[in-house]
Amino acid sequence: MARVVVDVVLKPEILDPQGQAIVGALGRLGIAGVNGVRQGKHFELDVDDGLDDATVTRLADTLLANPVIETFTVHRE
């Protein structure tokens, strides 16, 4: 069995209100130096060793991410 991690974030040109709220909260907490935050989703999949990268990519592109507004990365641990 293998573990595959898929991280999904909004594309840079898409407004991220949650990220903006975090940046604002950091300022109110007196934490300086963070100029931007992009929030996203993190998926950990336990898969059969034989499941190929193309299938995992297709799964991420069709089920885990909305390719119109999100990008994703896939890596095996």
C-alpha angles and dihedrals in degrees: 000000000000134000120231121191122205119189118192125193136168116266113261093250092055116091112246107203094177091053090049090050090053092051089050092049091050089056091051089051090054094248110142132186100053107112101173143009129198115192123205149153128279121204127187114196125190104211139172113271090242096058104114127224093246091060092047090049091050090049092051093045095049104032113017102038137038101227092202093066106009140062126201142197127209127201137162121231 
